């Protein structure tokens, strides 16, 4: 009788050990994938998007007085495609030297292309080497700043011959910092990478802060006091989302991530 009981216990131990070992690399009965680097949950293609809406009122910038300056340059700036859907009649584009407004413009056009014509006033001999460009989005109700642009160049025309587009999204005032990520999938057998259909998402406290495609740089927006994020990968071939078990460390700069799943 004791021999029979010992045999049954040994069989149970072997069964449990085999089950734990096999679940490391396969999909379990309830659809949850458990691996060394990520968990898996079946899902349709996600509509991940960063919430860029804010609550800033339209700034009360004042147009410069041309009589106070000796020189002028002209810049025609086309609004980048990502911001065009949110453009409204309340949009403003301005150039600053320190706290002093040197150009102010409302938008021209309201279709697929939105332009701003900036008459930038200055004194070529005494102005500092760099100025700042600021865009206020009426639809998103926030400002986007690009500091450290080229300085004043007398009688220079920029963007009048071809489109002049600047990346304004990286200067968002809602999120103080941006980190550039590129995620390279390192997949197990049976997972196919589709560069067009697959998606990479970075989340902070469950809120999407960046969306991109595998192997391509994308921006992740975060605040100064936010230090960790969660990486998710939607696999079209597996029909679900892999979530990295270890958190990402957020830091302004460039980070290359190998995502193993």
TORDRENMI-954450 format. One record per residue: residue number from 1; residue in one letter; x, y, z of N, C-alpha, C, O in turn. Coordinates in pm, whole numbers, plus 50000, padded with zeros to 5 digits. Atoms other than C-alpha are relative to their C-alpha. Layout:
BEGIN
- NUM; A; X; Y; Z; X; Y; Z; X; Y; Z; X; Y; Z
...
***
This chain:
BEGIN
- 1; X; 50084; 49878; 50000; 50000; 50000; 50000; 50087; 50126; 50000; 50059; 50222; 49927
- 2; X; 49909; 49884; 49996; 50284; 50241; 50088; 50066; 50021; 49865; 50087; 50135; 49822
- 3; X; 49937; 49990; 50131; 50447; 50161; 49753; 49908; 50066; 49899; 49954; 50145; 49817
- 4; X; 50098; 49942; 50092; 50127; 50254; 49564; 49987; 50150; 50025; 49984; 50228; 49930
- 5; X; 50013; 49858; 49965; 50094; 50589; 49753; 50122; 50078; 49951; 50109; 50187; 49894
- 6; X; 49879; 49933; 50045; 50459; 50677; 49683; 50002; 50016; 49849; 50045; 50120; 49798
- 7; X; 50003; 49993; 50147; 50411; 50600; 49313; 49905; 50108; 49953; 49936; 50180; 49857
- 8; X; 50098; 49897; 50037; 50104; 50825; 49293; 50055; 50140; 50026; 50039; 50229; 49944
- 9; X; 49942; 49869; 49969; 50284; 51114; 49466; 50108; 50036; 49900; 50116; 50152; 49858
- 10; X; 49895; 49975; 50097; 50581; 51079; 49230; 49942; 50040; 49865; 49994; 50129; 49798
- 11; X; 50067; 49966; 50127; 50350; 51086; 48928; 49943; 50140; 50004; 49948; 50212; 49904
- 12; X; 50058; 49865; 49987; 50179; 51401; 49059; 50109; 50106; 49991; 50090; 50210; 49926
- 13; X; 49889; 49904; 50005; 50514; 51577; 49110; 50050; 50017; 49859; 50075; 50130; 49815
- 14; X; 49953; 49995; 50137; 50627; 51489; 48757; 49903; 50077; 49913; 49945; 50156; 49827
- 15; X; 50103; 49930; 50079; 50296; 51615; 48612; 50006; 50150; 50024; 49999; 50227; 49928
- 16; X; 49993; 49856; 49968; 50321; 51951; 48795; 50125; 50062; 49940; 50119; 50171; 49883
- 17; X; 49874; 49947; 50054; 50686; 51998; 48694; 49992; 50015; 49850; 50037; 50116; 49796
- 18; X; 50013; 49992; 50147; 50609; 51922; 48328; 49909; 50116; 49961; 49936; 50186; 49863
- 19; X; 50093; 49892; 50033; 50316; 52167; 48332; 50064; 50136; 50016; 50043; 50223; 49932
- 20; X; 49933; 49871; 49979; 50525; 52452; 48476; 50102; 50026; 49891; 50115; 50139; 49844
- 21; X; 49896; 49982; 50101; 50804; 52392; 48227; 49941; 50036; 49866; 49993; 50124; 49798
- 22; X; 50056; 49975; 50132; 50580; 52388; 47921; 49931; 50133; 49990; 49922; 50188; 49880
- 23; X; 50073; 49873; 50006; 50389; 52706; 48016; 50092; 50118; 49978; 50044; 50228; 49948
- 24; X; 49908; 49888; 50019; 50706; 52917; 47989; 50001; 50048; 49856; 50030; 50165; 49833
- 25; X; 49984; 49964; 50140; 50693; 52915; 47609; 49872; 49982; 49918; 49875; 50001; 49796
- 26; X; 50121; 50026; 50074; 50333; 52836; 47515; 49884; 50079; 50055; 49890; 50129; 50167
- 27; X; 50121; 49933; 49957; 49991; 52992; 47535; 49920; 49906; 50087; 49891; 49794; 50046
- 28; X; 50077; 50085; 49909; 49796; 52858; 47832; 49855; 49993; 49956; 49815; 50060; 49860
- 29; X; 50137; 50024; 50042; 49434; 52746; 47816; 49914; 50126; 50003; 49821; 50139; 49924
- 30; X; 50083; 49880; 49991; 49295; 53085; 47920; 50050; 50114; 49910; 49997; 50225; 49915
- 31; X; 49954; 49899; 50096; 49492; 53273; 47652; 50110; 50088; 50051; 50160; 50171; 49975
- 32; X; 49892; 49918; 49946; 49751; 53429; 47883; 50135; 49937; 49969; 50159; 49821; 50002
- 33; X; 49866; 50048; 50032; 50108; 53395; 47756; 50093; 50041; 50112; 50095; 50158; 50152
- 34; X; 49905; 49968; 49895; 50372; 53373; 48025; 50139; 49961; 49955; 50167; 49842; 49939
- 35; X; 49863; 50027; 50040; 50735; 53402; 47920; 50095; 50069; 50095; 50054; 50121; 50198
- 36; X; 49900; 49939; 49915; 51057; 53531; 48066; 49995; 50153; 49994; 50038; 50219; 50088
- 37; X; 49991; 49855; 50020; 51009; 53885; 47931; 49867; 50069; 49986; 49860; 50191; 50002
- 38; X; 50126; 49933; 50029; 50641; 53946; 47856; 49883; 49910; 50030; 49895; 49787; 50030
- 39; X; 50126; 50071; 49991; 50283; 53847; 47920; 49920; 50029; 49875; 49944; 50129; 49808
- 40; X; 50078; 49986; 50123; 50029; 53804; 47641; 49852; 49994; 50031; 49807; 49917; 50116
- 41; X; 50145; 50000; 49989; 49660; 53883; 47614; 49940; 50017; 49862; 49975; 50112; 49792
- 42; X; 50064; 49983; 50130; 49445; 53828; 47301; 49925; 50133; 49992; 49861; 50175; 50088
- 43; X; 50064; 49870; 50016; 49315; 54158; 47162; 49992; 50035; 49853; 50073; 49988; 49773
- 44; X; 50007; 49944; 50134; 49202; 54333; 46845; 50107; 50110; 49987; 50167; 50151; 50086
- 45; X; 49903; 49893; 50024; 49429; 54595; 46687; 49962; 50122; 50085; 49851; 50172; 50072
- 46; X; 50033; 49890; 49910; 49447; 54875; 46947; 50004; 50136; 49930; 50078; 50155; 49833
- 47; X; 50000; 49862; 50052; 49370; 55241; 46874; 50075; 50088; 50099; 50019; 50182; 50155
- 48; X; 49921; 49923; 49905; 49653; 55374; 47090; 50026; 50141; 49946; 50057; 50157; 49828
- 49; X; 49974; 49862; 50040; 49693; 55753; 47082; 50039; 50079; 50125; 49987; 50055; 50234
- 50; X; 49958; 49913; 49890; 49864; 56013; 47300; 49900; 50114; 50014; 49866; 50180; 49916
- 51; X; 50093; 49891; 49973; 49624; 56259; 47463; 50078; 50131; 50011; 50141; 50158; 50113
- 52; X; 49926; 49874; 50002; 49771; 56596; 47367; 49914; 50120; 50041; 49963; 50233; 50043
- 53; X; 50087; 49889; 49963; 49471; 56804; 47478; 50042; 50059; 50135; 50080; 49986; 50226
- 54; X; 49966; 49931; 49878; 49539; 57065; 47745; 49893; 50106; 50028; 49785; 50102; 49969
- 55; X; 50099; 49899; 49962; 49362; 57366; 47900; 50058; 50141; 50002; 50010; 50226; 50077
- 56; X; 49939; 49867; 50003; 49583; 57664; 47817; 49914; 50097; 49919; 49869; 50065; 49809
- 57; X; 50072; 49896; 50073; 49404; 57981; 47717; 50089; 50057; 49890; 50212; 50048; 49896
- 58; X; 49923; 49937; 50108; 49507; 58161; 47399; 50088; 50110; 50059; 50038; 50198; 50129
- 59; X; 49910; 49899; 49942; 49815; 58370; 47490; 49973; 50139; 49943; 49928; 50153; 49829
- 60; X; 50023; 49861; 50040; 49793; 58747; 47473; 50130; 50062; 49947; 50178; 50163; 49999
- 61; X; 49878; 49947; 50061; 50100; 58800; 47256; 49968; 50127; 49921; 49861; 50137; 49860
- 62; X; 50018; 49873; 50070; 50141; 59149; 47108; 50094; 50006; 49880; 50212; 49973; 49890
- 63; X; 49918; 49986; 50121; 50264; 59213; 46755; 50108; 50104; 50022; 50083; 50205; 50089
- 64; X; 49891; 49903; 49981; 50600; 59394; 46742; 49973; 50129; 49922; 49902; 50129; 49822
- 65; X; 50007; 49871; 50069; 50623; 59759; 46643; 50116; 50009; 49900; 50231; 50019; 49942
- 66; X; 49893; 50001; 50100; 50818; 59762; 46312; 50093; 50120; 50008; 50210; 50110; 49969
- 67; X; 49918; 49879; 49997; 50944; 60114; 46374; 50114; 49992; 50102; 50205; 50076; 50101
- 68; X; 49897; 50013; 49897; 51155; 59993; 46667; 50121; 49919; 49953; 50218; 49904; 50026
- 69; X; 49895; 50091; 50047; 51374; 59768; 46451; 50053; 50045; 49865; 49983; 50109; 49787
- 70; X; 49934; 49956; 50123; 51616; 59824; 46167; 49976; 49903; 49884; 49974; 49944; 49768
- 71; X; 49999; 50101; 50105; 51576; 59498; 45976; 49877; 49908; 50011; 49803; 49909; 50110
- 72; X; 50112; 50095; 50004; 51324; 59231; 45876; 50040; 49877; 49919; 50111; 49888; 49819
- 73; X; 49988; 50122; 50080; 51329; 58871; 45759; 49862; 49935; 49994; 49776; 49960; 50079
- 74; X; 50131; 50063; 50023; 51039; 58660; 45631; 50016; 49848; 50010; 50109; 49791; 49953
- 75; X; 50003; 50146; 49992; 50961; 58299; 45722; 49857; 49952; 49975; 49763; 50002; 50036
- 76; X; 50129; 50063; 50026; 50675; 58091; 45582; 50010; 49857; 50052; 50087; 49776; 50000
- 77; X; 49992; 50130; 49933; 50615; 57789; 45803; 49874; 49919; 49974; 49763; 49966; 49999
- 78; X; 50113; 50092; 50017; 50394; 57495; 45709; 49986; 49916; 50125; 50083; 49859; 50175
- 79; X; 50026; 50076; 49879; 50231; 57326; 46006; 50014; 49851; 49971; 49965; 49801; 49870
- 80; X; 49978; 50143; 50021; 50335; 56963; 46046; 49867; 49925; 50000; 49770; 49966; 50064
- 81; X; 50125; 50073; 50024; 50075; 56703; 45950; 49932; 49955; 50129; 49809; 49954; 50136
- 82; X; 50060; 50052; 49876; 50025; 56568; 46305; 49914; 50104; 50070; 49822; 50069; 50144
- 83; X; 50073; 49894; 49931; 49895; 56908; 46422; 49888; 50061; 49916; 49802; 50131; 49969
- 84; X; 50100; 49940; 50089; 49683; 57002; 46120; 49857; 49967; 50040; 49773; 50056; 50036
- 85; X; 50141; 50029; 49965; 49366; 56816; 46233; 49947; 50080; 50117; 49826; 50091; 50134
- 86; X; 50042; 49925; 49881; 49360; 57028; 46550; 50009; 50151; 49980; 49984; 50228; 50072
- 87; X; 49985; 49857; 50028; 49419; 57364; 46382; 49864; 50067; 49996; 49769; 50015; 49937
- 88; X; 50123; 49919; 50001; 49151; 57630; 46440; 50036; 50145; 49973; 50153; 50181; 49959
- 89; X; 49978; 49857; 50023; 49107; 58001; 46382; 50072; 50067; 50117; 50120; 50179; 50102
- 90; X; 49931; 49945; 49884; 49256; 58057; 46729; 50151; 49973; 49999; 50223; 50019; 50087
- 91; X; 49856; 50030; 50009; 49598; 57927; 46618; 50083; 50128; 49992; 50042; 50226; 49931
- 92; X; 49905; 49890; 50009; 49894; 58161; 46664; 50141; 49942; 49983; 50172; 49836; 50035
- 93; X; 49858; 50034; 50012; 50259; 58142; 46561; 50079; 50127; 50030; 50048; 50235; 49978
- 94; X; 49924; 49882; 49960; 50517; 58375; 46715; 50148; 49967; 50009; 50188; 49851; 50028
- 95; X; 49855; 50010; 49982; 50891; 58437; 46729; 50039; 50092; 50115; 49993; 50206; 50123
- 96; X; 49958; 49923; 49885; 51058; 58555; 47049; 50153; 50010; 50007; 50225; 49916; 49973
- 97; X; 49863; 49982; 49957; 51394; 58698; 47143; 49992; 50031; 50149; 49953; 50141; 50187
- 98; X; 50026; 49987; 49857; 51396; 58646; 47517; 49850; 50001; 50022; 49780; 49911; 49977
- 99; X; 50144; 49985; 49976; 51053; 58764; 47633; 49935; 50095; 49901; 49817; 50128; 49914
- 100; X; 50049; 49898; 50093; 51014; 59006; 47343; 49950; 49937; 49871; 50025; 49868; 49802
- 101; X; 50059; 50055; 50121; 50778; 58910; 47061; 50052; 50077; 49879; 50042; 50199; 49874
- 102; X; 49945; 49939; 50120; 50940; 58976; 46722; 49919; 49968; 49875; 49944; 50025; 49769
- 103; X; 50087; 50033; 50113; 50675; 58820; 46494; 49876; 49930; 50054; 49883; 49853; 50150
- 104; X; 50127; 50062; 49959; 50311; 58718; 46527; 49915; 49978; 49877; 49899; 50068; 49794
- 105; X; 50076; 50034; 50120; 50094; 58541; 46272; 49883; 49910; 50033; 49892; 49822; 50119
- 106; X; 50113; 50093; 50000; 49752; 58382; 46234; 50018; 49906; 49881; 50099; 49931; 49793
- 107; X; 49983; 50102; 50103; 49712; 58080; 46011; 49946; 50046; 49865; 49859; 50132; 49857
- 108; X; 50050; 49983; 50136; 49662; 58084; 45636; 49965; 49860; 49948; 50047; 49769; 49952
- 109; X; 50046; 50131; 50046; 49458; 57799; 45491; 49943; 49920; 50116; 49985; 49939; 50230
- 110; X; 50060; 50080; 49895; 49247; 57551; 45684; 49961; 49861; 49949; 49870; 49797; 50001
- 111; X; 50028; 50132; 50055; 49252; 57235; 45476; 50111; 49903; 50033; 50150; 49889; 50149
- 112; X; 49893; 50096; 49978; 49523; 56975; 45429; 50132; 50069; 50033; 50219; 50008; 50095
- 113; X; 49877; 49926; 49973; 49792; 57243; 45449; 49967; 50130; 50074; 49878; 50205; 50033
- 114; X; 50017; 49878; 49922; 49814; 57520; 45710; 50135; 50071; 50005; 50237; 50010; 50038
- 115; X; 49876; 49923; 50005; 50073; 57798; 45676; 49993; 50120; 50095; 49885; 50168; 50130
- 116; X; 49987; 49878; 49922; 50196; 58086; 45889; 50108; 50086; 49934; 50221; 50040; 49913
- 117; X; 49906; 49905; 50059; 50364; 58391; 45733; 50051; 50092; 50110; 49973; 50168; 50169
- 118; X; 49941; 49926; 49889; 50603; 58550; 45982; 50093; 50110; 49949; 50193; 50082; 49884
- 119; X; 49909; 49887; 50021; 50752; 58897; 45941; 50077; 50021; 50129; 50024; 50073; 50227
- 120; X; 49919; 49999; 49879; 51036; 58878; 46190; 50086; 50126; 50001; 50169; 50147; 49913
- 121; X; 49928; 49873; 49990; 51174; 59214; 46302; 50116; 49987; 50097; 50108; 49916; 50197
- 122; X; 49884; 50006; 49913; 51516; 59265; 46455; 50106; 50099; 49960; 50089; 50180; 49869
- 123; X; 49883; 49918; 50027; 51850; 59438; 46457; 50117; 49905; 49977; 50170; 49847; 50072
- 124; X; 49903; 50103; 50038; 52103; 59225; 46272; 50131; 50011; 50078; 50193; 49909; 50107
- 125; X; 49870; 49983; 49936; 52405; 59372; 46447; 50000; 49974; 50149; 50105; 49945; 50206
- 126; X; 50001; 50009; 49854; 52289; 59345; 46807; 49916; 49886; 50055; 49926; 49854; 50174
- 127; X; 50085; 50108; 49951; 52036; 59061; 46829; 50084; 49877; 50034; 50188; 49854; 49973
- 128; X; 49928; 50124; 49967; 52147; 58735; 46995; 49996; 49900; 49885; 49919; 49915; 49790
- 129; X; 49983; 50093; 50110; 52241; 58440; 46779; 49877; 49911; 49977; 49858; 49861; 49866
- 130; X; 50112; 50091; 50012; 51923; 58240; 46846; 49872; 50062; 50052; 49873; 50148; 50140
- 131; X; 50130; 49959; 49947; 51553; 58297; 46893; 49912; 49877; 50020; 49952; 49766; 49987
- 132; X; 50092; 50110; 49971; 51253; 58086; 46997; 49875; 50014; 49914; 49828; 50125; 49887
- 133; X; 50124; 50004; 50077; 50951; 57982; 46792; 49892; 49937; 50088; 49916; 49835; 50152
- 134; X; 50108; 50053; 49918; 50617; 57927; 46964; 49872; 49990; 49918; 49836; 50083; 49846
- 135; X; 50127; 50024; 50068; 50295; 57779; 46827; 49893; 49970; 50104; 49911; 49886; 50191
- 136; X; 50116; 50030; 49915; 49959; 57789; 47005; 49894; 49931; 49915; 49848; 49986; 49815
- 137; X; 50102; 50077; 50070; 49713; 57521; 46892; 49864; 50028; 50062; 49842; 49999; 50180
- 138; X; 50134; 49972; 49949; 49352; 57633; 46926; 49923; 49875; 50031; 49844; 49873; 50126
- 139; X; 50072; 50124; 49977; 49224; 57277; 46901; 50050; 49922; 50120; 49971; 49863; 50193
- 140; X; 49941; 50072; 49887; 49465; 57126; 47153; 50013; 50087; 50124; 50037; 50037; 50234
- 141; X; 49993; 49902; 49891; 49468; 57439; 47369; 50130; 49986; 50080; 50130; 49972; 50202
- 142; X; 49870; 49998; 49934; 49836; 57431; 47442; 50104; 50060; 49907; 50084; 50070; 49786
- 143; X; 49889; 49941; 50074; 50164; 57590; 47337; 50105; 49894; 49971; 50124; 49799; 50047
- 144; X; 49889; 50086; 50039; 50448; 57417; 47156; 50119; 50091; 49970; 50112; 50177; 49883
- 145; X; 49884; 49912; 50011; 50792; 57576; 47188; 50118; 49927; 49935; 50145; 49810; 49964
- 146; X; 49870; 50044; 50051; 51109; 57530; 46985; 50100; 50111; 50030; 50095; 50219; 49971
- 147; X; 49900; 49900; 49960; 51397; 57713; 47145; 50133; 49970; 49933; 50162; 49857; 49896
- 148; X; 49868; 50019; 50057; 51742; 57770; 47005; 49999; 49987; 49849; 50086; 49921; 49792
- 149; X; 50001; 50001; 50146; 51641; 57820; 46641; 50108; 50096; 49949; 50170; 50169; 50027
- 150; X; 49901; 49910; 50058; 51869; 58006; 46401; 49966; 50144; 50033; 49849; 50181; 50048
- 151; X; 50020; 49860; 49964; 51918; 58371; 46481; 49953; 50085; 49884; 49926; 50034; 49775
- 152; X; 50053; 49905; 50098; 51808; 58679; 46291; 50099; 50019; 49885; 50218; 50042; 49906
- 153; X; 49920; 49975; 50121; 51934; 58713; 45933; 49928; 50103; 49914; 49820; 50076; 49862
- 154; X; 50065; 49890; 50070; 51855; 59042; 45764; 49968; 49963; 49855; 50052; 49910; 49783
- 155; X; 50050; 50019; 50136; 51647; 59016; 45442; 50002; 49854; 49956; 49994; 49825; 49836
- 156; X; 50006; 50142; 50032; 51652; 58636; 45459; 49854; 49956; 49986; 49770; 49992; 50069
- 157; X; 50133; 50058; 50019; 51344; 58456; 45322; 50009; 49849; 50019; 50086; 49781; 49951
- 158; X; 49997; 50143; 49970; 51277; 58110; 45464; 49864; 49940; 49967; 49760; 49991; 50011
- 159; X; 50123; 50071; 50030; 51017; 57872; 45324; 49915; 50061; 49892; 49802; 50017; 49871
- 160; X; 50078; 49937; 50106; 50905; 58096; 45039; 50012; 49924; 49868; 49927; 49938; 49781
- 161; X; 49981; 50077; 50123; 51040; 57864; 44770; 49953; 49856; 50014; 49905; 49798; 49917
- 162; X; 50046; 50136; 49974; 50958; 57527; 44927; 49952; 49992; 50144; 49983; 50078; 50227
- 163; X; 50058; 50013; 49868; 50774; 57400; 45234; 50108; 49993; 50109; 50206; 49919; 50097
- 164; X; 49911; 49999; 49884; 50951; 57473; 45563; 49919; 49950; 50118; 49831; 50020; 50168
- 165; X; 50078; 50065; 49895; 50821; 57235; 45832; 50092; 49968; 50117; 50198; 49909; 50099
- 166; X; 49925; 50032; 49880; 50946; 57209; 46189; 49919; 49902; 50087; 49796; 49907; 50088
- 167; X; 50065; 50091; 49907; 50870; 56933; 46439; 49968; 50077; 50128; 50056; 50102; 50211
- 168; X; 50042; 49924; 49883; 50670; 57124; 46698; 49953; 49910; 50115; 49951; 49953; 50230
- 169; X; 50053; 50089; 49897; 50533; 56821; 46885; 50099; 49976; 50113; 50059; 49957; 50228
- 170; X; 49900; 50025; 49897; 50860; 56775; 47070; 50010; 50115; 50100; 50077; 50103; 50202
- 171; X; 49997; 49886; 49908; 50809; 57115; 47232; 49873; 50016; 50079; 49845; 50126; 50128
- 172; X; 50127; 49991; 49928; 50477; 57033; 47398; 50020; 50050; 50143; 50115; 50012; 50211
- 173; X; 49993; 49949; 49863; 50414; 57220; 47722; 49918; 49916; 50097; 49931; 49932; 50219
- 174; X; 50075; 50088; 49911; 50173; 56957; 47857; 50091; 49898; 50063; 50080; 49868; 50182
- 175; X; 49901; 50096; 49950; 50455; 56705; 47890; 50137; 50067; 49991; 50175; 50117; 49885
- 176; X; 49876; 49922; 49994; 50788; 56851; 47997; 50117; 49934; 49930; 50214; 50000; 49892
- 177; X; 49883; 50070; 50052; 51014; 56582; 47859; 49958; 49902; 49891; 49843; 49856; 49887
- 178; X; 50024; 50097; 50106; 51042; 56356; 47556; 50122; 49908; 49989; 50236; 49953; 49991
- 179; X; 49895; 50099; 50025; 51241; 56038; 47509; 49971; 49934; 49866; 49856; 49899; 49837
- 180; X; 50015; 50067; 50129; 51299; 55887; 47166; 50032; 49851; 50019; 50142; 49816; 50063
- 181; X; 49979; 50144; 49991; 51257; 55509; 47160; 50002; 49938; 49861; 49935; 49985; 49770
- 182; X; 50011; 50089; 50115; 51327; 55252; 46892; 49997; 49859; 50058; 50087; 49820; 50131
- 183; X; 50022; 50133; 49942; 51199; 54904; 46973; 50020; 49894; 49892; 49952; 49896; 49789
- 184; X; 49972; 50110; 50094; 51340; 54598; 46795; 49948; 49870; 50060; 50000; 49827; 50163
- 185; X; 50054; 50124; 49946; 51135; 54280; 46849; 50099; 49884; 49984; 50158; 49866; 49878
- 186; X; 49922; 50124; 50002; 51329; 53964; 46937; 49902; 49888; 50033; 49878; 49860; 50151
- 187; X; 50116; 50087; 49979; 51059; 53701; 46890; 50038; 49853; 50002; 50141; 49811; 49948
- 188; X; 49986; 50143; 49999; 51024; 53333; 46956; 49938; 49941; 49874; 49870; 50010; 49798
- 189; X; 50052; 50068; 50118; 50934; 53080; 46691; 49847; 50006; 49998; 49782; 49984; 50100
- 190; X; 50145; 49995; 50014; 50581; 53121; 46560; 49943; 50140; 50001; 49824; 50158; 49975
- 191; X; 50045; 49862; 50002; 50561; 53501; 46588; 50061; 50069; 49879; 50183; 50072; 49863
- 192; X; 49954; 49930; 50120; 50583; 53696; 46262; 49989; 50150; 50020; 49888; 50199; 50070
- 193; X; 50000; 49854; 49988; 50675; 54066; 46256; 49941; 50061; 49873; 49986; 50031; 49762
- 194; X; 50059; 49925; 50110; 50456; 54287; 46036; 50025; 50147; 50028; 49958; 50206; 50113
- 195; X; 49959; 49863; 49971; 50617; 54631; 46021; 49887; 50100; 49981; 49890; 50208; 50041
- 196; X; 50110; 49907; 50024; 50295; 54792; 45896; 49885; 49980; 50097; 49824; 50077; 50142
- 197; X; 50118; 50028; 49917; 50031; 54620; 46109; 50032; 49997; 50149; 49946; 50029; 50231
- 198; X; 49963; 50006; 49859; 50223; 54574; 46437; 50017; 50141; 50057; 50047; 50235; 49984
- 199; X; 49987; 49871; 49933; 50234; 54856; 46692; 50076; 49985; 50131; 50067; 49883; 50200
- 200; X; 49931; 49990; 49872; 50454; 54955; 46985; 49939; 50115; 50077; 49919; 50224; 50022
- 201; X; 50057; 49895; 49916; 50305; 55153; 47272; 50074; 50010; 50132; 50113; 49908; 50189
- 202; X; 49940; 49977; 49869; 50457; 55308; 47584; 49895; 50070; 50087; 49834; 50169; 50045
- 203; X; 50106; 49952; 49912; 50227; 55374; 47881; 50057; 50040; 50135; 50146; 49973; 50189
- 204; X; 49966; 49954; 49866; 50265; 55570; 48204; 49872; 50000; 50082; 49777; 50072; 50051
- 205; X; 50120; 50014; 49916; 50014; 55476; 48474; 49875; 49969; 49918; 49767; 50021; 49943
- 206; X; 50111; 50042; 50084; 49796; 55316; 48208; 49963; 50097; 49890; 49870; 50070; 49814
- 207; X; 50030; 49898; 50100; 49799; 55629; 47987; 50102; 49994; 49887; 50222; 49997; 49911
- 208; X; 49909; 50008; 50115; 49943; 55607; 47635; 50080; 50128; 49987; 50024; 50238; 49986
- 209; X; 49912; 49885; 50013; 50243; 55836; 47598; 50086; 49995; 49874; 50163; 50087; 49847
- 210; X; 49924; 50009; 50123; 50391; 55716; 47271; 49958; 49878; 49921; 49937; 49771; 49977
- 211; X; 50041; 50109; 50089; 50296; 55500; 46971; 50094; 49999; 49881; 50125; 50104; 49824
- 212; X; 49912; 50010; 50115; 50524; 55371; 46698; 49991; 49864; 49935; 49911; 49779; 49973
- 213; X; 49989; 50127; 50070; 50610; 55089; 46463; 50132; 49935; 50037; 50228; 50004; 50071
- 214; X; 49876; 50068; 49963; 50873; 54822; 46530; 50118; 50042; 49915; 50108; 50049; 49792
- 215; X; 49877; 49964; 50069; 51226; 54929; 46443; 50009; 50142; 49952; 50106; 50178; 49886
- 216; X; 50002; 49860; 50045; 51132; 55295; 46381; 49992; 50092; 50122; 49916; 50066; 50215
- 217; X; 49999; 49905; 49888; 51203; 55589; 46613; 49861; 50060; 50022; 49789; 50089; 49927
- 218; X; 50123; 49928; 49967; 50905; 55739; 46795; 50018; 50072; 50133; 50098; 50030; 50217
- 219; X; 49989; 49918; 49880; 50857; 56001; 47067; 49912; 49946; 50111; 49799; 49902; 50087
- 220; X; 50076; 50031; 49880; 50744; 55919; 47419; 49997; 50124; 50088; 50103; 50176; 50125
- 221; X; 50016; 49876; 49923; 50607; 56213; 47617; 49979; 49967; 50147; 49902; 49877; 50181
- 222; X; 50015; 50026; 49857; 50641; 56227; 47994; 50037; 50125; 50079; 50096; 50219; 50026
- 223; X; 49972; 49887; 49912; 50669; 56463; 48286; 50128; 49973; 50079; 50176; 49860; 50086
- 224; X; 49869; 50009; 49936; 50980; 56532; 48488; 49999; 49902; 50116; 50100; 49836; 50141
- 225; X; 50004; 50087; 49884; 50864; 56336; 48793; 49958; 49857; 49966; 49944; 49774; 50056
- 226; X; 50036; 50135; 50042; 50768; 56028; 48588; 50127; 49928; 49954; 50194; 49972; 49861
- 227; X; 49872; 50067; 50025; 51054; 55778; 48583; 49986; 49863; 49937; 50084; 49810; 49884
- 228; X; 50016; 50135; 50053; 50903; 55446; 48472; 49878; 49991; 49908; 49782; 50067; 49923
- 229; X; 50108; 50018; 50095; 50679; 55326; 48191; 49986; 49852; 49966; 50073; 49771; 49999
- 230; X; 50028; 50137; 50041; 50526; 55008; 48051; 50004; 49991; 49849; 49948; 50075; 49779
- 231; X; 49989; 50022; 50144; 50608; 54874; 47706; 49903; 49892; 49955; 49900; 49782; 50012
- 232; X; 50094; 50098; 50056; 50338; 54700; 47503; 50027; 49985; 49850; 50068; 50079; 49782
- 233; X; 49979; 50029; 50142; 50361; 54535; 47164; 49879; 49925; 49948; 49845; 49817; 49998
- 234; X; 50112; 50070; 50064; 50061; 54448; 46947; 50053; 49920; 49882; 50112; 49975; 49789
- 235; X; 49957; 50089; 50106; 50136; 54147; 46729; 49879; 49960; 49917; 49786; 49896; 49966
- 236; X; 50111; 50035; 50088; 49905; 54110; 46431; 49998; 49850; 49971; 49891; 49793; 49952
- 237; X; 49996; 50143; 50031; 50024; 53754; 46368; 49946; 49916; 50116; 49886; 49810; 50093
- 238; X; 50051; 50073; 49884; 49939; 53644; 46725; 49861; 50049; 50043; 49794; 49983; 50122
- 239; X; 50132; 49949; 49965; 49626; 53861; 46750; 49988; 50041; 50145; 49888; 50010; 50210
- 240; X; 50005; 49957; 49862; 49709; 54013; 47084; 50115; 50091; 50036; 50196; 50129; 49952
- 241; X; 49904; 49902; 49950; 49927; 54236; 47300; 50095; 49935; 50098; 50053; 49874; 50196
- 242; X; 49896; 50039; 49907; 50256; 54145; 47464; 50035; 50120; 50087; 50055; 50230; 50037
- 243; X; 49963; 49894; 49907; 50336; 54349; 47776; 50128; 49961; 50071; 50136; 49855; 50134
- 244; X; 49871; 50028; 49936; 50693; 54367; 47901; 49984; 49999; 50151; 49926; 50091; 50208
- 245; X; 50020; 50013; 49856; 50709; 54248; 48261; 50086; 50099; 50079; 50043; 50146; 50184
- 246; X; 49914; 49904; 49931; 51000; 54475; 48360; 49970; 50141; 49948; 49955; 50159; 49827
- 247; X; 50031; 49865; 50045; 50930; 54851; 48351; 50116; 50064; 49924; 50232; 50029; 49944
- 248; X; 49899; 49919; 50067; 51112; 55091; 48121; 50043; 50114; 50091; 49965; 50160; 50175
- 249; X; 49953; 49881; 49930; 51323; 55367; 48267; 49990; 50119; 49905; 50049; 50118; 49797
- 250; X; 50018; 49882; 50083; 51221; 55706; 48130; 50112; 50099; 50024; 50150; 50127; 50137
- 251; X; 49897; 49898; 49992; 51489; 55960; 48053; 50000; 50075; 49868; 49988; 50013; 49763
- 252; X; 49996; 49922; 50124; 51507; 56244; 47800; 50126; 49962; 49924; 50237; 49972; 49977
- 253; X; 49889; 50044; 50081; 51727; 56119; 47521; 49955; 49891; 49904; 49837; 49882; 49870
- 254; X; 50027; 50107; 50097; 51749; 55821; 47285; 50022; 49865; 50067; 50124; 49845; 50134
- 255; X; 49986; 50132; 49941; 51692; 55462; 47392; 49964; 49894; 49897; 49858; 49901; 49834
- 256; X; 50027; 50114; 50088; 51716; 55145; 47184; 49963; 49881; 50088; 50039; 49844; 50178
- 257; X; 50053; 50107; 49915; 51510; 54859; 47331; 49986; 49872; 49917; 49927; 49874; 49809
- 258; X; 50026; 50131; 50055; 51524; 54489; 47242; 49886; 49937; 50080; 49900; 49913; 50200
- 259; X; 50117; 50055; 49934; 51180; 54346; 47321; 49996; 49850; 49971; 49972; 49809; 49858
- 260; X; 49995; 50145; 50015; 51203; 53970; 47380; 49866; 49939; 50035; 49820; 49953; 50148
- 261; X; 50125; 50070; 49969; 50881; 53772; 47352; 49980; 49885; 49903; 49880; 49813; 49911
***
